[in-house]
Amino acid sequence: TSLDVSELAGRAARAGFAYGPAFSGLRAAWRVGADVYAEVALPEPASGDAGGYGLHPALLDAAVQAVGLGIVDPGEARMPFAWSDVTLSAHGADTLRVRLTPTGPDTVSMLVADATGAPAHRLAPGPG
């Protein structure tokens, strides 16, 4: 099922999160069962900086924003802040495909692939 990502910025702003233009990379999302799949891309001019990072912080943030599409209670403003078992398989991506899977009431696992579908990162929920 396709999900509307356009309302997330407004909802985040009402919850006290302010995002600048570099953090507006969530392009599209879909739900399959409990999982949310998303496509994220670094907006210009941040995309030119992608090669300087294992995973550009704004690209990671765009991927994590998809949590607000129903991975956790949509009425609550939450943002994952701790990760464990992080694996970096590629560097410098400016576009990603993401799968977010709820692993508990307050935890999520995130698998990340580059634009070709090759694994880029794996992030598991952190402790507590």
Summary of the structure (lengths in Angstrom):
residues: 128
radius of gyration: 13.6
end to end distance: 30.9
largest distance: 36.9
contacts: 363
relative contact order: 0.19
helix: 23%
strand: 37%
